[in-house]
Amino acid sequence: MAKRKVTNLTDVAQITCVVQKGMADTINQSLLDAGIQGATVHAGVGTGIRERMGFLGVAVEVEREIVTVLVSKDQIDRIFERMYLAGRLDTPGMGYIYVTPLVQAATYIPAHLLEDKDSISSMGGL
């Protein structure tokens, strides 16, 4: 049986983008166009001032989509800007985006790519 080993990635950040329902597909397509091979999308419900703006003061649920992607540190600015523009975050009320530096992450990376660390960066992300 082959010995298993964890491949730790240390130069990685997580970009999280919280957007209006229906915008995740647009953001995902922009990531694919940039060479990012995968993102995670899940649903969420927000609260805030819009919650109180319902008919006769009845609370209105604000559904959101959350797009999360892991990228190498040298790709942060490029991918952040792409997601910001695709999500139309320059429009009030459309959502927000933030970057979280990660101390450690792990995933499968083929051995031939591990030999050439520049290959991982050129993939545009994880």
C-alpha positions as CSV (number, residue, x, y, z in Angstrom):
1,M,0.0,0.0,0.0
2,A,1.3,3.4,-1.0
3,K,2.2,5.8,1.8
4,R,-0.3,8.7,1.9
5,K,1.0,12.3,2.6
6,V,-0.7,15.7,3.0
7,T,0.4,18.4,0.6
8,N,0.2,21.7,2.5
9,L,-0.2,24.9,0.7
10,T,0.9,28.0,2.5
11,D,0.7,30.9,0.0
12,V,-3.1,30.7,-0.3
13,A,-6.0,33.1,0.3
14,Q,-9.8,32.6,0.3
15,I,-11.9,35.2,-1.5
16,T,-15.5,35.3,-0.3
17,C,-18.2,37.2,-2.3
18,V,-21.7,37.7,-0.9
19,V,-24.1,38.7,-3.7
20,Q,-27.7,39.1,-4.7
21,K,-29.5,35.8,-5.5
22,G,-28.9,34.9,-9.1
23,M,-25.5,36.5,-9.5
24,A,-23.4,33.5,-8.6
25,D,-23.6,32.0,-12.1
26,T,-22.2,35.2,-13.6
27,I,-19.3,35.2,-11.1
28,N,-18.6,31.6,-11.7
29,Q,-18.4,32.1,-15.4
30,S,-15.9,35.0,-14.9
31,L,-13.8,32.7,-12.8
32,L,-13.8,30.0,-15.4
33,D,-12.8,32.6,-18.0
34,A,-9.9,33.5,-15.7
35,G,-8.7,29.9,-15.5
36,I,-10.0,29.2,-12.0
37,Q,-11.3,25.6,-12.1
38,G,-13.6,25.6,-9.2
39,A,-15.5,27.7,-6.7
40,T,-18.0,26.9,-3.9
41,V,-21.5,28.4,-4.0
42,H,-24.0,28.3,-1.2
43,A,-27.1,30.1,-0.2
44,G,-27.6,32.5,2.7
45,V,-30.1,34.8,4.3
46,G,-29.0,38.3,5.3
47,T,-30.5,40.8,7.7
48,G,-30.2,44.5,7.9
49,I,-32.0,47.7,6.9
50,R,-33.8,46.0,4.0
51,E,-35.4,43.5,6.4
52,R,-37.5,46.4,7.9
53,M,-38.6,47.8,4.5
54,G,-41.2,45.1,3.9
55,F,-44.9,45.8,3.4
56,L,-46.4,47.4,6.5
57,G,-43.2,46.8,8.4
58,V,-43.4,43.0,7.8
59,A,-39.9,41.6,7.7
60,V,-38.6,40.6,4.2
61,E,-36.0,37.9,3.9
62,V,-33.0,38.8,1.9
63,E,-31.6,35.8,0.1
64,R,-28.0,35.9,-0.9
65,E,-25.5,33.6,-2.7
66,I,-22.0,33.2,-1.3
67,V,-19.2,32.4,-3.8
68,T,-15.9,31.2,-2.2
69,V,-12.7,30.4,-4.1
70,L,-9.1,29.6,-3.0
71,V,-6.4,31.3,-4.9
72,S,-2.6,31.6,-4.7
73,K,-1.5,34.9,-3.1
74,D,-0.1,36.2,-6.4
75,Q,-3.6,35.9,-8.0
76,I,-5.6,37.7,-5.2
77,D,-5.8,41.1,-6.8
78,R,-6.7,39.9,-10.3
79,I,-9.4,37.4,-9.1
80,F,-10.8,39.9,-6.5
81,E,-11.3,42.5,-9.2
82,R,-12.8,40.0,-11.6
83,M,-15.3,38.9,-9.0
84,Y,-16.1,42.4,-7.9
85,L,-16.9,43.5,-11.4
86,A,-18.9,40.4,-12.4
87,G,-21.0,40.7,-9.2
88,R,-21.6,44.4,-10.0
89,L,-20.5,45.2,-6.5
90,D,-19.9,48.9,-7.5
91,T,-23.8,49.2,-7.3
92,P,-25.4,49.9,-3.9
93,G,-27.0,46.9,-2.3
94,M,-25.5,44.3,-4.6
95,G,-23.2,42.7,-1.9
96,Y,-19.7,42.7,-0.7
97,I,-16.4,40.8,-1.1
98,Y,-13.4,40.1,1.2
99,V,-10.2,38.2,1.3
100,T,-9.1,35.9,4.1
101,P,-5.4,34.9,4.3
102,L,-5.1,31.2,5.1
103,V,-2.3,29.8,7.2
104,Q,-2.6,26.4,5.7
105,A,-4.7,24.6,3.1
106,A,-4.5,21.1,1.6
107,T,-5.9,19.5,-1.6
108,Y,-4.7,16.9,-4.1
109,I,-2.0,18.2,-6.5
110,P,-0.5,15.9,-9.0
111,A,3.2,15.0,-8.3
112,H,4.4,16.5,-11.6
113,L,3.0,19.9,-10.6
114,L,4.5,19.8,-7.2
115,E,8.0,19.4,-8.8
116,D,7.5,22.8,-10.5
117,K,5.9,25.2,-8.0
118,D,5.5,27.9,-10.7
119,S,3.0,25.5,-12.4
120,I,0.7,25.8,-9.5
121,S,0.7,29.6,-9.7
122,S,0.1,29.5,-13.4
123,M,-3.0,27.5,-12.9
124,G,-4.7,30.7,-11.6
125,G,-5.7,29.1,-8.3
126,L,-6.5,25.8,-6.7
